[in-house]
């Protein structure tokens, strides 16, 4: 009996689909995709270089890590810079934001590639809110002093820099951070957010109990509001710099757990 070649191809294709469905490791037994991409987003008065310890730890665990360099010139510019990096990821991606970087990932995290959000002393405004509104009940601690220039960009006061920003670093490290600080356009804190990714994406929060830039009570209140899993660490505002292993552990856990959701 002669069977048309096209019919043979159809039968073979059907058999292949059936075998893939029932074979171990096939679609019927597929495991949730692992999250292997991590994007780190810095905050105000800094650049991405402070993430190096966390970066090296995560790379050692097998993650593909990318660090955003936000210009801090406007909220839209920083959102665009972070989106640009997310677009380059090859699969599910975990977003990590420090301080003001938390606000940035709150906006960018609605991207379908983003599996979860990690806030490291991070701000997490809701849609319709400004960053400034988050400080209504908990003003910045007295050691955190911003000096705004005529052009509207702010620097941290040099004399109080270490106490307010990096109290648990050495004098040498604090001096470098002070002299390398990146000013931020202060108008950013009045911009209204249109997206809040934490409403639809799982969140984790690292809270520095000795933070003198953002009141830890405010960080706890924010983390509770967004339903984040909380890890506390006895550190200053730059916990990612002084306790990179703790922060990397939280990111690792978030990557694994968000991949199962």
Phi, psi and omega in degrees: 000132179266126179252126180305141181303321181297323179294321177299318180297320180296316179297317181297319180295318179297319179296320180297318179297317180297314181296322179295327183286329185257343183286146176304135180086352177283182183306326180293340181242018184296141177266152177304144183295137177285145175265109182247357179256128178234130177244123183257129185238119182280171180254203182286154175068014183214174171234190186283352186294335180294345180280001190304316180299316178294318179304309183295321178298312183291321177299321177296337178269001176099008180276152170265111189247133177233139182248126179279142172249094180285136179285339181063024181269334174193160178298317181296323178295319182288323175297317180296319180297321180286319177299322180301321179286318180300321180299335181276353181284148186261016180176197180308139189225137175261130178259134180235126182232134176259131173054239177301332176301335175296323177294322180296314180290336176298323179281315186283336187295351176287349177303135182303335180289337187280123183266337182188172186229136175239124180255118178253104190047042192260146175277144183219073180292159175264164174299135182091355180254163170250164175296320181303324180296334180292339181268004186301316182269337183226086178300160178301142177304156186297335180283348182264097187243120179258132177250116184263129180276174180301335181273002177089003178264141183249140171245156172279141177305128185296318184292328182258007186303308184297313182298321185272337188241320191217052188296333183261018171263171175286164178301323182293316180293317180298321179296320179295314179299319179300313185280347179254006186297148181254123181290153180242144175290113187293343178295340179305324185288353178254357181287139180271131181277141179256344180230149175221093187297334182295345178287338182235351181242144178294148185228151175230151182223134171254120182248122178274116186289345179249023181296126178247012175257319176233129180302124180303332177296322177294319180295320179293317179299317179295316180297321177294319182298321183271359178073031183282149168282126190256134170236127179257146179219138179283090186206169174277192181298335183259050180302328179296335181271320184267340178226059184299328180294320179296314181294319179296323178298317179295317179297317179300314179296317180297320180297316181292316184286322180292333177289345179264356186264000000 
